[in-house]
Amino acid sequence: MHTYTFGQSDEQAMIRDTCARMLRPFESRHQEFERSLAQEGRVPEEFWQAMTEAGLLGAFIPEAYGGTAMGLTAGATACDAMASKGFGHPLYLLTSMDALCIANAGSDAVKDKFLPKIATGEIKMAFAITEANAGTNSFRMTTRAKRAGDHFVLDGEKTFITGIDQSDYVMVIARTRSRDEIKSAGLPKTACLSVFVVDSHAPGVELTPLPMRAIEGARQFTVHFDAVKVPLENLVGEEHAGGAVMFSTLNPERILIAAGACGQTEYLLDRAIDYAGQRVVFGEKPIGAYQAIQHPLADLRIRIEAARGLTYKAAAAYDAKVDAAETGMYANMAKYLSTDLAIDAADRAIQTHGGAGFSEDIGVIGYWERTRLMRTAPISKEMILNYVGEHILGLPRSY
Amino acid sequence: MKILVTVKRVPDPETSIKVKPDGTGIVTDNIKWVVNPFDEIGVEEALRIKEKVAGSEVVLVSIGDKVAQEQLRTGLAMGADRAILVLADDLDPLGVARVLAKLVDDEKPDLIIMGKQAIDDDSNAVGQMLAELLGWPQGTFASQIELSDDQKSASVTREVDGGLETLSFPLPGVITADLRLNEPRYASLPGIMKARKKELKEIPVADLGVDVTPRVTITKMEPPPSREAGKIVASVEELVNLLHTEAKVI
């Protein structure tokens, strides 16, 4: 497929090529790769090493810390390119977001400590914000971090934490003052959150696996923090000012998710085209000649173009440091368009394959759950419509 | 040592090629362009020499349209030091060899590595012509290159009909790369970033004062005849029977 999108630079084309070349040794073993995601709940380590050698982990890290600082357009291009060949790594997204957060908001000490190791692929990171009673509304979180001499003490519980078992560190958003204290002090609900890098294996960190579906290559956990000691220098940004730090990672996350969804759509479409072009059921013509098969695929092709256009516009806005409100608008819209597109692509790829679409060997059925997850997380489709209604259209808030 | 490596912009070998209806060339719309794979092997070999021999410089050369910048940038992202793009319309092999010979006068490299041929027209001629124009020794179809410790001579193992042949000759010389010489690296993101700042000099071919009048013209191009689909047989017996009765080969 031609992957030219409006404004695609030669450099993006090179990044796509780099990813395609990096993936080549894995492509011949695609089924085996997929099986290890499903059975072992993790991506083979050699895939992480290949991503590291290609320099993908350094895209958000300044040169002084061993990265390239090539930015979100580069990172999104990589996500898109990998997904378009049927590959990805959940901890790539998480570690990238954490790196971006540290690079944007961290002190020299926290940058020195973590960024070079992220760039070289030495450490993987998870991200912990969600709590049982604080999902879409993060401000209801209750996990507490209290300063105690030369460290913080972390207590609480986070849930739906992806891949923490594979991670070396986890970025945790916690309260540095309780909700009651904030309320009685008349502070806004966004106040007094703080962001920490926590050793995933520190004493007091306990994991309970969750029986979840849809994220391939990583398991999910409820994470209990019981008097976990966190060194002072692991604070990212100012104490109590973590709300802004946290928000600054949400747009890039949405853009990376959107880019991955565009890539997944391309992958599913390619699979459907291959099958539709070969499969003969009646007479001589392959099923791809039938408009009931062909038109839904043509429609996907049109929408990929639109979704990529918006996704890379959002990435370009972020890289150009356009104000957060405008970047946020594009980021949300891109996530909305791309993830719905990917769901349709999974549905149509399955339908094109007929009964074979449900075979694990064919490998499109797994995308049914994978793509559907993105309508719910990291932000639901409805919350994006709320955002657009309220902030772009200027209509009253419903909730 | 200074190594000059050629980088030609060619259609991606995975692209399906269509010949223009009037037979004057191929349809270039919607084609993905890449570095000639044999040249890419040449770049890799030059980079490996550079990694071994301190103070080496790898200079890339392409001849063609301004868009060949993309392929030079790819070579720079792999790790080459700088690049020269000679802006010219399609040249025939002798024209290319003459342009390169002129650049060699200016650049004075110790070694020239190029792909044994470009996968677009498969001429397999420029390396040999260039060596002749320069009066330099040549080692074509190299599957292994070893330099002496003082880098004054090269030993080149060539893939020839019926086996391997090893030649040794003093440098400077011309070596053309065959498929099995190495497995080229790909550009990493840090490589791509560093390539932004590397020199890419453009020279209009007219400025070189070289006679590039074509000796070869393409009169007509046509696609190879399409082959009929094969037949899938159910058993070995049927296969043997068909080979005997239909194909009449056994």
Contacts between the chains, C-beta under 8 A, distances in Angstrom:
chain1	res1	chain2	res2	distance
A	2	B	30	6.2
A	2	B	32	7.9
A	10	B	69	7.6
A	10	B	70	5.1
A	10	B	73	6.3
A	11	B	192	6.1
A	11	B	196	7.7
A	13	B	70	7.3
A	14	B	73	7.0
A	14	B	74	6.2
A	14	B	77	6.1
A	14	B	187	6.0
A	14	B	192	5.2
A	15	B	189	6.8
A	15	B	192	6.6
A	17	B	34	8.0
A	17	B	74	7.4
A	17	B	186	7.1
A	17	B	187	7.4
A	18	B	186	5.5
A	18	B	187	5.5
A	18	B	188	6.7
A	18	B	189	6.7
A	18	B	192	7.0
A	21	B	186	3.7
A	22	B	186	6.7
A	53	B	188	6.6
A	54	B	186	7.4
A	54	B	188	5.2
A	54	B	189	6.4
A	55	B	188	4.0
A	55	B	189	3.4
A	55	B	190	4.6
A	55	B	191	7.4
A	56	B	189	6.3
A	58	B	189	6.4
A	58	B	190	6.7
A	59	B	189	6.2
A	63	B	193	8.0
A	68	B	189	5.1
A	68	B	190	5.2
A	68	B	192	7.8
A	68	B	193	4.4
A	69	B	193	8.0
A	70	B	189	6.0
A	70	B	192	7.5
A	70	B	193	5.8
A	74	B	189	6.6
A	78	B	189	7.8
